[in-house]
Amino acid sequence: MKKLIVAIVAIILIAVTFSYSNPLEKDEKDDGWEWVNKYYHSNGKPSILETDELTYEDFLNKVMEDAKNASNSISEWNEYSTALYYFTQYGYDTFSDFINYTKEEGIDEVSLLDWFDWYKYEGNPIWGSTNISDTFLATDWIHLSNIGNITWGANYDIQAFFNATSGMLEWKGVMDNLSINNIQSEASYIIWTNGTHYFAMNGETEMIEFSGTDAQSVIQAAINALSEGGKIFIKRGNYTFAVINLKSNISLIGEKGTIFYGNGNGNIIGVINVENVTVQGITIKGTNDTEDAITVFGASNVIIRDCIVGWTGEEGIFVRNSNRVWIINNIVTQYGSAIISPGIDVKGGSQDIFIIKNVVYSPAVVQSPCIEIRDDENDPPLLSRIFVIGNSVMDDFYGIFVAGATDTEISKNMVYNIDRYGIYVTKSSISTISSRINIHDNIIKDAETGIYMYYGDYVKVTNNIIYNTESYGIYSQTNMGDVVDICENLIISPGGSGMGVYKAKRVSANTIISPTLYGMYCPGSNMLICDNYIDMGGSSNRGIYIYNGVNNSITNNFITNSAGYGIAEGNTADYNIIKFN
């Protein structure tokens, strides 16, 4: 009866996960308002949001469909449009709630862009009762060139004005004792284009110091002029060049709608042998000849966030021999058009790399991973402390590929529509096996095999949901080490067996529902297989099949709804303990 209750709870869990969960609930802010606020563009209320019974998966599918359809106007798609209409319904009750959230997260400043995003849509006119049509354009920042100075009239002391000289919106004010700063007013240089010429204005003197018809020379001149570092703000527009190389202590920040087009054979943005660098808010589009959109080499303390990168011959974002790199909240797509390359690629010599909440997909690529963590013969012999958390990866050959890494966490990712393995753990090309890998709380759907482990040791696979694979849910090969734990996973409707386990220390408390072949296929030896729940869905195949394995302990497992053997031994299987099942 206890196992039956566990099974019912598991079935309810998967039903909620895939059918009825609403990612826009207030307790799901990261999966809700950020998706709507940052990744959705529409001229009207999208039908996908018309019901509270909205699954994360359906919403993600809609987002990616729109992204692909809008690939020729990606900057327009990236605009927030109507998203803010929904924040009172699905996000924070009031703007003060949003402010409190930023404080809880340790965010000391709220940008002008954030403020406008929360207040420029229906029911909340930016300027209180003042009806100003320009404030309701479906663009990124409000155009006030015909308005002049305007004061917020809804209990907040904020003033905004348009600077006709720089073409920028500037403002000042205090809200709920929280300092509000305009990123443009903090910029060391502000760069913009009129379509044919490019200008770089000193943010302090408001003098145009660099200009010309070549975007690369103007941007690079502004970077080179900052001997002590600083912020460079790029206004929306198209900028075409071969490569921009950043210096230490530089932040390169784009306004929404800022697009860099690479026309060379190398990387578009180079972060090479520098430290304390940020690249934020820029769409970076390469050509078939472009190697990488962003290359990080020999660098430390690097942040790449809120960018859309891709359309490259090789990687979208490439990291080698670097440490303390944060890759956060980016969209990486259409990479590897020239050779097989991953969307995000982290090579050896790298430590403390955080790959968090990115969307990575490229349906046109053959045999490449969305995210790759790999040590190879060209790298220093160290690849450790890599964190791959909360990403959505899809439409590629591999989802997340780990080869030769140590002390790595892969968690809370959504992986689906993958040709081969959702998560793949193996050795590097220099025969370094992956070690101390923690794979937990991922959702994997529509892959050949959900999690495939080939070379590795001290690997933990726990609390993952794997659904509708063509072959195995989880597979652990003979080359794995002795310390492999596969526990508390939920596997539903695998096209083959729920698990294929050649090597593991413990396989326990897993739930497997409706496998096409066996519940567990276990050719391995010296394993503890216990407390698993297997519903065979009426199949005549074996629930647990010990094939050739010896010295295994198979205890306290619950196998139900089977028309065949619950537990069976085959071939040379011997000296196994089978009891209390």
C-alpha positions, 0 to 999 in steps of 0.5 A: 500500500505504501508503494501504491501511494508513492506511485499515485503521488508520482503520477500526480506530480508528473501530471502537474509538471507537464499539464497543469502547472502555471509558471506565472504564479507569484511563487514562480517568479523566475519561471513566470514574469521573467519569461513574459517580461523578457522573451515575449513580443506580441501586438496583442494579448497572446492566446497562450496566456488566456488561461491559467492552465498554462504549462511551462513547456507550452509557453516555452514552445510558443516563445521559441516558435515566435523567436524562429518566426521573428529571426529577421527582426529579432530586435523587434521581437525582443521588445517587451511590447504588451508583457507588462500588462500581465504583471498585476495578474501573474507577477507582483501585486504592486510596484512596491512588491517588485522593489522589495524583491530587488532588495531581497535579491541584493539589487541596490539599483533599479534602472530607468529601463526597469522602471518604465517596463513596470509602468508604461502599459495599460492601466498605469500611465507613466505620468499619472493622469497626464495622457501622453501618446508617445509614452505608449509606443511599443518601443523600448524607451519612451520618446519624449522629444516633443514633450520636454520636462515631465514630472511623475504625478503619482506619489513619486518624486521623479523627473524625466527629460529628453536631452536633444543634444545626445538624443537620450532620456535623462532623469533623477529621483528617489522611490521608496528610499531606493536610489534610481540611476539612469545607466546612460547618465553613468556611462563613460561613453555613449555611442549611437548611429544615424544609420551611416555615421557613428558617434561616441560622446563623453558621458561627463563632458557631453562632447563627441570625441570620436565619429566616423563611418566605421563602427569598429573604429569608433567603438574601439576608440572609446574603449581604448580611451578608458585607461581605468575602465568604465561603462560604454552604453550603445544606443539601439541601432545596427553596428557592423564590424569585424571584431571589438576587443574589450579591456579590463574594467569595461562594461559594454551595455546595449540598449534594447535593439542594439545589434552587432553584425560580424563581418569577419572571420574571427570572434565578434567580441573578444574578452581576452586576457582581461578582468572585470568585464561585462557584456550586456543587452546586445544582439550579436549576429555573425555570418557563416565565416564568423567563428564565435559571437563572444570569445572569453580567453584567459579572462576572469570576473566576466559577466555576459548577460541578457544578450541574444547571440548566434548565427555564427560558423562556430560557437555562440559563446566560447570560454577557455582558460578563464575563471569566474565567468557568469553567462546569464539569461542569454538566448543562443541560437543558430550556431555552428553553421560552418563546423560542428560547434556548441551554443555555449562552449567551456573548455579546459583551464576554466574554473567557477563558470556559471551558466544560468537561465539561458535559452540555447537551441539550433535546429539547423546544426548536426551532431552538436551540443547546446551546452558543452563542458569539455577538456581537450588536448589543447587545454590546461589540465583543469576544468572544475566547478562548473554550474549549469543551472536553470537553462532551457536547451532544445533542438540539437544533437546533445543537450548538455555534454560534459567531458573531463570536468570535475565538481560540476552541477547540472540542475533545474534545466529543461532539456527537450527535443534532443536527437541523442542524449539529453545529458551526456557524461563522458571522458575528454579527448585526453582520457580525463574522466568526469568526476564528482558530477551532480545531476539533479532536478532536471526535466528531460523530454523527447530525447533518444536517452535522457541521461547517458553516462559513459566515463565518470566516477562519483556521479549522483543522478537524483530527482530528475524527471525523464519523459518519452525517450526513444530508448533508455531513461537513464543509462550507466555504461561499464566504464563508469566508476564504482561510486555512482548513485541513481536515486529518486528519479521519475521515468515515464514512457521510455521507448526502451527500458527505464534504466540500463545499469552496467555500473552503479553503487546504488539504484534506489527509490526510482519510479518507472512507469510504462516502459516499452521494454524492461523496467530496469536492465541490469547487467552490472554486478555488486549493486544495491537495487532497492526501494524502486517502484515500477509500473509495467503498464501491462507489459509482459516484459520483465520488471527488473532483469539481472543479465549476467550480473553477480553479487547484486542485492535486489530488495524491497522493490515494488513491481506492478501491472506486469503480465510477465516476470517481476524480477528475472535473472538471465544468462550467467547471472549468479550469487544475487540476493533477491528478497522482500520484493 
